[in-house]
Amino acid sequence: MFPKLDPVLHSELRLAVMSLLAGVESADFTYIKQQTGATSGNLSVQIDKLSAAGYITVEKGFKGKKPCTTCAITEAGMEAFRSYIEALKEYIST
């Protein structure tokens, strides 16, 4: 029997965001947008979903006079990400 995949992470863009954040302390919205190729609107929605799930933190502030949104993966997010990867490994090895 196949393990259940986390529906929050089972989205191409949300998985890409989590993959980026798993390897860094934090990343700003512009960097995530550039790396994923997502539109601002779609990325914003997906970041909100990850934040609502408790998988990432989102801090809004300013760099000079420009608004800046910074995201970081949480401990719960990292655990969910690891579990998702392990579940995928089980799919592959079956």
C-alpha positions as CSV (number, residue, x, y, z in Angstrom):
1,M,0.0,0.0,0.0
2,F,1.3,3.4,-0.9
3,P,1.7,6.1,1.8
4,K,-0.5,9.1,1.7
5,L,1.1,12.2,0.2
6,D,0.7,15.5,2.0
7,P,-1.8,17.5,-0.1
8,V,-0.3,20.8,1.0
9,L,3.1,19.8,-0.5
10,H,1.6,17.9,-3.5
11,S,1.6,21.0,-5.6
12,E,4.4,21.7,-8.1
13,L,4.9,25.4,-6.9
14,R,4.5,24.7,-3.2
15,L,7.0,21.8,-3.4
16,A,9.4,24.1,-5.3
17,V,9.1,26.8,-2.6
18,M,9.7,24.2,0.1
19,S,12.7,22.8,-1.8
20,L,14.2,26.2,-2.0
21,L,13.6,27.1,1.6
22,A,14.9,23.7,2.9
23,G,18.4,24.7,1.7
24,V,18.6,28.3,3.0
25,E,18.0,30.2,6.2
26,S,15.4,32.4,4.5
27,A,14.6,33.8,1.1
28,D,12.8,36.9,-0.1
29,F,9.8,36.8,-2.4
30,T,11.7,38.2,-5.4
31,Y,14.3,35.4,-5.2
32,I,11.6,32.7,-4.8
33,K,9.7,34.2,-7.8
34,Q,12.8,34.2,-10.0
35,Q,13.8,30.7,-9.1
36,T,10.3,29.2,-9.6
37,G,9.3,31.3,-12.6
38,A,5.9,31.8,-10.9
39,T,3.7,34.9,-11.3
40,S,3.5,37.2,-8.3
41,G,-0.2,36.4,-7.7
42,N,0.2,32.6,-7.9
43,L,3.3,32.6,-5.7
44,S,1.5,34.8,-3.1
45,V,-1.4,32.4,-2.9
46,Q,0.9,29.4,-2.5
47,I,3.0,31.1,0.2
48,D,-0.2,31.9,2.1
49,K,-1.2,28.2,1.9
50,L,2.2,27.1,3.2
51,S,2.1,29.7,6.0
52,A,-1.5,28.7,7.0
53,A,-0.3,25.1,7.3
54,G,2.5,26.2,9.6
55,Y,5.2,25.0,7.1
56,I,6.8,28.5,6.6
57,T,7.0,31.8,8.3
58,V,6.4,35.0,6.4
59,E,7.8,38.3,7.5
60,K,6.9,41.6,5.8
61,G,9.1,44.6,6.1
62,F,11.0,47.1,4.1
63,K,14.4,47.4,2.4
64,G,14.8,51.1,2.3
65,K,11.5,52.3,1.0
66,K,10.6,49.1,-0.9
67,P,8.4,46.4,0.7
68,C,10.1,43.1,1.3
69,T,8.6,39.7,2.1
70,T,10.9,37.1,3.5
71,C,10.0,33.4,4.0
72,A,11.7,30.7,6.1
73,I,10.8,27.1,6.6
74,T,9.6,26.1,10.1
75,E,10.6,22.9,12.0
76,A,7.1,21.5,11.2
77,G,7.6,22.4,7.6
78,M,11.0,20.7,7.4
79,E,9.5,17.6,9.0
80,A,6.6,17.6,6.6
81,F,9.0,18.0,3.7
82,R,11.2,15.1,4.9
83,S,8.2,12.9,5.3
84,Y,7.0,13.8,1.8
85,I,10.3,12.8,0.4
86,E,10.3,9.5,2.3
87,A,6.8,8.8,1.0
88,L,7.9,9.4,-2.6
89,K,10.9,7.1,-2.1
90,E,8.4,4.4,-1.1
91,Y,6.5,5.0,-4.3
92,I,9.7,4.6,-6.3
93,S,10.9,1.5,-4.6
94,T,7.6,-0.4,-4.9
